[in-house]
Amino acid sequence: MKKHYKIFLLFIIFTTLSNTIGFSRTTTYQQFGNTVYSSDGKTYQKFGNTVYSSDGTTYQKFGNTVYRSDGKTYQRFGNTTYRSDGKTYQNFGDTTYSSDGTTYQKFGNILYKNSR
């Protein structure tokens, strides 16, 4: 799997965790080995094609589709990812833009999520 796609897959996974209520908030994520640590206290571990979240949510990737344990799915075509509830994510370089106004920027091993 290409490094760029792995980063984008992490963007997809993290976007599902947003609880935006209309105020500005930044969450950061740092990856060390197969574990990602979030500034909100959650952790994520990747084993094979499955990511396990400390909140109990799991994500499995098969082909260009990611399946979340709550039934949501994500499909990637080109630089756009479509979520089963209609939300979309577009990736340009190190930035991903969500249709809800959230942006994700990757600098080194830190991912910054900026919510409205």
C-alpha positions, 0 to 999 in steps of 0.5 A: 500500500502506498504511503500517501494512501495510508496517510489518507486512510488515517484521515478517513478514519479520524474524520469519523470521530468528529462531534462538531457543534459549531465552534472551532476546535483542533485535535492532533494525532501522532503515529508511532509504529502501528499506534496512533495517539489522539490529543482527546485521549483515544488510541488506535492500533492497526493490525493487518487490514483492521484498525481498533479504536480505544472506544471500541470502534473497528475499521476494516479495509478491503480494496478501496472500501473501509467498513466501520463497525457501526455500519458506515462505509467509505469508498475512495475513487481518485482523490475523493472518498465517499461516506455512506451517509453522503459526506465526502472528503477530498485530498490535495497534497497533505490536506484533506477537506471534508464536506462539513468544513473540517480540514485535516493537515499532515505535518511529519507524524502529526495530523491536525484536525480543524473543526468549525 
